[in-house]
Amino acid sequence: MKLRFEVIPHLLKFRFKAGTSRGAFTEKETWFIKAYRENESQLFGLGEASPLKGLSEDYSTDYQEVLIRTLKKIEALEVPEKQTEILDLLAEHIPSHLPSIRFGLETALLDLINGGTHKIFDTDFYQGSYRMPINGLIWMGDEAFMQQQIEEKLKAGFDTIKMKVGAINFDQELELLEGIRKEYSANDITLRVDANGAFTAEDAADKLEQLASLEIHSIEQPIKAGQHKAIAELCNSGILPIALDEELIGLHDYNAKEALLKSIRPQYIILKPSLVGGLKSCQEWIEIAEGLNIGWWMTSMLESNVGLNAIAQFTSQYKPSLPQGLGTGQLYHNNIDSPLEIRKGELLYNAPKGWQSV
């Protein structure tokens, strides 16, 4: 099939200042992609290209121009109408250093061939018969704000809480975690933490020891990416299970992915399609990780509900038992209304709610 595309920029507005160790977010740029068959004007597939400033390798001030140029290249091709062939074609024709564009196009084209109904993968999740476990995310802020979030997540029925650490005083962060542990044992509430590389190679082991005393499930990216020897030693230390996140950015060759996981041997990896090269790339990471007995979970990267829906449907194929990081749909004042709902720590697709037009 021959295609034509339409690009719609959208500025997402946070409901609150979302703090991380890399700074706080109040808004997020994103671009919706509408994919039409060349001679059709009504039916379209919808995708989302959503890089993150300061983290994505393809974020730039001229991102929209790069996106439009890339779409023009795809318009010149004869595009197949089978899922695996579409993923292969986009991996071949979209440069690997444009991961968020790959993901947006994958989503738009899979939606298009499935009838333009926001069905990316026809799974039990999309049909409404499977609910996916997710973690409740606690954003950084002052102690009172973080405590408020913790109470809200516990009240909402989450049994896995993920807290970002590394921005306020570490002792204060420990006190917040200790407060949860005083009321809830590890059998009641699973605690994850995400440092976003905030610790140094020198102090990481000591901080991991303190966190381990609170029966933390795992820590994401304790030190900055690229320190392979140091992170491998931490993974091998057995102090606390470690999940690689930013460490995966920029690795697109299958053998390079495998070499990284074999050399570092993390307990888990965290996959963000917009960051690591799209859905096909995630399939490769999962295949390699499972072959090495390394656990994994998916996380959205602050996309709107359009991107979140695609990630959730992709993930639901695997029927994961570990809670996923897919609870970001309620972050924005001006998100795209969708059938995605969170009930008692689970994400579900409530089709009768319908989708807001884009």
Residue pairs with C-beta under 8 A, 6 or more apart in sequence:
1 37
1 38
1 78
1 79
1 80
1 81
2 37
2 38
2 75
2 78
2 79
3 35
3 36
3 37
3 38
3 74
3 75
3 79
3 109
4 35
4 36
4 37
4 38
4 75
5 33
5 34
5 35
5 36
5 71
5 74
5 75
5 108
6 33
6 34
6 36
6 44
7 31
7 32
7 33
7 34
7 64
7 67
7 68
7 71
8 31
8 32
8 33
8 34
8 358
9 29
9 30
9 31
9 32
9 64
10 29
10 30
10 31
10 32
10 304
10 334
10 358
11 27
11 28
11 29
11 30
12 27
12 28
12 29
12 30
12 302
12 304
12 331
12 332
12 334
12 335
13 26
13 27
13 332
13 333
13 334
14 25
14 26
14 27
14 28
14 331
14 332
14 333
15 330
15 331
15 332
15 333
16 139
16 141
16 145
17 24
17 25
17 26
17 141
18 24
18 25
18 26
18 139
18 331
19 139
19 140
19 141
19 164
19 167
20 139
20 140
20 164
20 167
20 196
21 140
21 164
21 165
21 166
21 167
21 195
21 196
21 197
21 198
22 54
22 55
22 196
23 54
24 140
25 302
28 50
28 52
28 302
28 332
29 50
29 51
29 53
29 63
30 48
30 49
30 50
30 303
30 304
30 307
31 48
31 49
31 50
31 63
31 64
31 67
31 104
32 46
32 47
32 48
32 49
32 306
32 358
33 46
33 47
33 48
33 49
33 67
33 71
33 104
33 105
33 107
33 108
34 44
34 45
34 46
34 108
34 358
35 44
35 45
35 46
35 47
35 105
35 108
35 109
35 111
35 112
36 43
36 44
36 112
37 43
37 112
43 112
43 115
43 116
44 108
44 112
44 116
45 107
45 108
45 109
45 110
45 111
45 112
45 113
45 114
45 116
46 107
46 108
46 111
46 116
46 118
46 306
46 358
47 103
47 104
47 105
47 106
47 107
47 108
47 109
47 111
47 306
47 307
47 310
48 103
48 104
48 107
48 303
48 304
48 306
48 307
48 310
49 67
49 100
49 101
49 103
49 104
49 105
49 274
50 100
50 104
50 274
50 301
50 302
50 303
50 304
50 307
51 58
51 59
51 63
51 100
51 274
52 59
52 274
52 275
52 301
52 302
53 59
55 246
55 249
55 275
56 99
56 100
56 274
56 275
56 301
57 97
57 99
57 249
57 250
58 66
58 97
58 98
58 99
58 100
58 101
59 100
60 66
66 98
66 101
67 101
67 104
70 94
70 98
70 101
70 105
71 105
73 93
73 94
74 90
74 93
74 94
74 105
77 89
77 93
79 86
79 89
79 109
80 86
80 89
81 113
82 113
83 110
83 113
86 106
86 109
86 110
86 113
87 106
87 278
87 279
87 280
87 283
88 280
90 102
90 105
90 106
90 109
90 278
90 280
91 102
91 277
91 278
91 280
91 281
94 101
94 102
94 105
96 252
96 277
97 250
99 252
99 273
99 274
99 275
99 276
99 277
99 278
99 281
100 274
100 275
102 277
102 278
102 280
102 281
103 273
103 274
103 277
103 278
103 279
103 307
103 310
104 274
104 307
106 278
106 279
106 280
106 310
107 120
107 279
107 306
107 307
107 310
110 120
110 121
110 310
111 117
111 118
111 119
111 120
111 310
114 120
114 122
118 309
118 338
118 355
119 126
119 313
120 126
120 309
120 310
120 313
120 314
121 313
121 314
121 316
121 317
123 130
123 313
123 316
123 317
124 130
124 316
124 319
125 131
125 132
125 312
125 313
125 316
125 348
125 349
126 313
126 316
126 349
126 351
127 349
128 348
128 349
128 350
128 351
130 316
130 319
130 348
131 343
131 346
131 347
131 348
132 312
132 315
132 316
132 320
132 324
132 326
132 346
132 347
132 348
133 160
133 320
133 321
133 322
133 323
133 324
133 345
133 346
134 158
134 160
134 323
134 324
134 325
134 326
134 327
134 342
134 345
134 346
134 347
135 158
135 160
135 161
135 162
135 190
135 192
135 323
135 324
135 325
135 327
135 345
136 153
136 154
136 156
136 158
136 160
136 161
136 162
136 327
136 345
137 153
137 162
137 164
137 325
137 327
137 328
138 146
138 149
138 150
138 153
138 161
138 162
138 163
138 164
139 145
139 146
139 149
139 164
140 146
140 164
140 165
140 166
140 167
140 168
141 149
141 168
142 168
143 168
143 172
143 175
143 176
146 163
146 168
146 176
147 176
147 179
150 161
150 163
150 176
150 179
150 180
153 161
154 161
154 180
154 184
154 189
156 342
156 344
156 345
157 343
157 344
157 345
158 344
158 345
159 188
159 189
159 190
159 323
159 345
160 189
160 190
160 191
160 192
160 217
160 323
160 345
161 180
161 189
161 190
161 191
161 192
162 191
162 192
162 193
162 194
162 325
163 173
163 176
163 177
163 191
163 192
163 193
163 194
164 193
164 194
164 195
164 196
165 173
165 193
165 194
165 195
165 198
166 173
166 195
166 196
166 197
166 198
166 199
167 198
170 207
174 210
174 211
174 214
177 191
177 193
177 211
177 214
177 216
178 214
180 189
180 191
181 191
181 214
181 215
185 215
186 215
190 217
190 323
191 214
191 215
191 216
191 217
192 216
192 217
192 218
192 219
192 220
193 211
193 216
193 218
193 219
193 220
194 219
194 220
194 221
194 245
195 219
195 220
195 221
195 222
195 223
196 220
196 221
196 245
196 246
197 221
197 222
197 223
197 224
197 225
197 246
198 222
199 207
199 222
199 223
200 223
201 223
201 227
201 230
204 222
204 223
204 230
204 234
205 234
205 237
205 239
207 222
208 219
208 222
208 234
208 237
208 239
208 240
209 239
211 219
211 240
212 239
212 240
216 240
217 241
218 240
218 241
218 242
218 243
218 267
218 268
219 240
219 241
219 242
219 243
220 242
220 243
220 244
220 245
220 270
221 243
221 244
221 245
221 246
221 247
221 270
222 231
222 234
222 242
223 230
223 231
223 234
224 246
225 246
225 247
225 249
226 247
228 260
228 263
228 264
231 242
231 244
231 247
231 264
231 266
232 263
232 264
232 265
234 242
235 242
235 264
235 265
235 266
235 267
236 265
241 267
241 268
242 266
242 267
242 268
243 266
243 267
243 268
243 269
243 270
243 297
244 264
244 266
244 268
244 269
244 270
245 269
245 270
245 272
245 299
247 260
247 264
247 266
248 257
248 260
248 269
248 270
248 271
248 275
248 276
248 285
249 275
249 276
251 257
251 260
251 276
252 277
252 281
254 284
254 288
257 284
257 285
257 288
258 288
261 269
261 288
261 289
261 292
261 294
262 292
265 292
265 294
266 294
267 294
267 295
268 294
268 295
268 296
268 297
269 285
269 289
269 294
269 295
269 296
270 296
270 297
270 298
270 299
270 325
271 282
271 285
271 286
271 296
271 297
271 298
271 299
272 298
272 299
272 300
272 301
273 279
273 281
273 282
273 298
273 301
273 307
273 310
273 311
273 314
274 301
274 303
274 307
275 301
276 282
276 285
279 310
279 314
282 298
282 314
285 296
286 296
286 318
289 295
289 296
290 296
295 322
296 322
297 320
297 322
297 323
297 324
297 325
298 311
298 314
298 315
298 320
298 324
298 325
298 326
299 324
299 325
299 326
300 307
300 308
300 311
300 325
300 326
300 328
301 307
302 328
302 331
303 311
303 328
304 332
304 335
304 336
305 329
305 335
305 336
305 337
305 338
305 340
306 336
306 338
306 358
308 326
308 328
308 329
308 338
308 340
309 338
309 340
309 349
311 326
312 324
312 326
312 340
312 347
312 349
313 349
315 324
315 326
323 345
324 347
326 347
327 342
327 347
329 335
329 338
329 340
329 342
330 342
336 355
336 356
336 358
337 353
337 354
337 355
337 356
338 353
338 355
338 356
339 349
339 350
339 351
339 352
339 353
339 354
339 355
340 347
340 348
340 349
340 350
341 347
341 348
341 349
341 350
341 353
342 348
